[in-house]
Amino acid sequence: MKVDLSWIDYLIMIIYFLFVLGIGVFLRKYMKNANAFLEAGRSMPAWVAGLAFISTNLGALEVMGMTGSGMKYGMMTTHFYWIGAIPAMIFLAVFMMPFYYGSKARSVPEFLKLRFDEKTRGLNAILFAVMTVLASGISMYALAILMENLLGWNFNLCLWISALIVLGYTYLGGLSSAIYNEVLQFFIIVIGLLPLVFLSLKDIGGWVGLKAKLAPIAVAKGYAADTFTTTWRHTGDALANPLGVEWYGVLFGLGFVLSFGYWCTNFLIVQRAFAAESKAAAKKVPLIGAIPKMFIPFLIIVPGIIALALFNDPTKGFTLPLDAGGKPIYDYTIIMLLKQYLPAGVLGLGITALLASFMSGMAGNVSAFNTVWTYDIYQSYIRPRTSNEEADGKHYLKVGRIATVFGILLSIASAYIASKFGNIMDFLQTIFSLINAPLFAVIFLGMFWKRTTGHAAFTGLLSGFLLALLHHGLTIPAGATTLVKGGWIAVLHTYPVEMAQNFWTAIIAFTVSAVVTVGLTFITKQKKSDEELHGLVYSLTPRELDDSHLSWYERPVGLAILVSVICIVLTIMFW
Amino acid sequence: MVDIRIPIGLMFTIIGLLISIFGVVTMSNTEMYHKSMGINVNIIMGLLMLVFGLIMLYFARRKKKT
């Protein structure tokens, strides 16, 4: 089962490590104050921030998980990309970015403070800080266990070295270094996985050969023959597709609540657009990121679907490691495919691509954590700003650097907890993932309805979160054996698959939060004056400057139309 | 600040050269390329990376002049 690496593979990894750290060393001299360190001095060109935007999202769990999902759900996994990301990214770019960037807020919690009040910011900042540390700990654990099982590396060594490299370049060069490296990592991920896509497709006889091979597998599982190679065709009935969700669940749960919650409010992602050099550039960031995003399924999901065909064809000799319960570990699909097709040389490149995806995700977590800690917790509650701006800049730079070290140490600690109590970590992550959907409801109402009050937003956020928690406690996916998956209060409803439960939890969180916020807005008093809300709310912000002198592809709306057209064409092609 | 295309260009040029040379040296090793169906993916990917690296460097240099 082990993957054997040769000297050339290690040499490629070492060259990559040197460049990643080198970028940090080189940027060190520009880190003169907190603004440069935590916000990249708001100086990034749109294309750099745009690629970093998508690279942060392309973490190790995404790459490993989506290839595994490709194997489990087939082409329907693209719902996480086409319907489940692109509309939200366009909405963020065109409608939300002007207020986020124009507000001069340095983080999403700070936007909540400017638009609503201190308590809403505090609640979000603390939940977000805990969530980022958990997320980076879990992905660190996933990477280290993968490397231990399949490359024979030492778990502890792997954990500490990967953490120290990320610490090295984020400590030295801050957000700029994270962003620059994310661009480099983006290209390494794409180029490193490219040979896998071509070789596996060639082996299986192209798309036509793949369809032919998957038809009997789908029929044997009780689905229609083309289930694994289509996306929307079999969503009329939840039981007719492996995702276990109907079309309206996909459309509203994934396409609206989950994706808008993630893409429009998750500071980890949005921070890349905050670092853009101008408001016009910030609006373009998510749209530039959307272009590669639409094609990533061909890089990571299609090989997963091919793995399903290989797995059912004994002549191919493709296997997956089994877990303690004897079930295949789907998350290992990508690395077993690398082993199957890539000879020494490009194999090292493929492993480097996995390491790069891990680092881009982890650096994203760390740079978002240190910003929220420094500005939204330390500066707000521990040591407020003084009149001396220059000394403050230096002081908060130091705090930001210390927060970087602590963020990484806490991630390592949570990786060790995950290795001992994996279920608890899964549970915590499920719970903290419930904060995004209510957050989107509140920010959306805040941006487009000037009456929305602070008390209403805070209560909406909290009640959406608690109700989602209650729903998780009262429902369970079919076949679940642990309370971690739900039903820890009582079981009132059973979903066919876990995915369906996730969708409905998010839908409930969003709906409750929106209803409570709207309801309470009518009975509480708006404490912010119209002047204070200038630039934060749609109706109180002057219209954009005219950009009609630019060519269509330089204008956000032109780019947004291009992205929509490509996305619609892809959806129809694989309907 | 530094132009990000310079480190990207340098890294891809170096790794591209390395992999393509490795591909040339191992060309006669049919056992090794059995996995990739007899295709020498190292030469192909190496050259692709080299070209990509040089294009990045070219654009970084052209911008510096203007």
Interface residues (C-beta under 8 A of the other chain):
Chain A: I8 L11 I12 I15 Y16 F19 G22 I23 F26 L27 Y30 S43 V48 S176 Y180 V183 L184 F187 I191 L194 P195 L199 K202 D203 Q340 Y341 L342 P343 A344 G345 V346 L349
Chain B: M1 V2 I4 P7 I8 L10 M11 F12 I14 I15 L18 I19 F22 G23 T26 M32 Y33 K35 S36 M37 I39 V41 N42 I44 M45 G46 L48 M49 F52
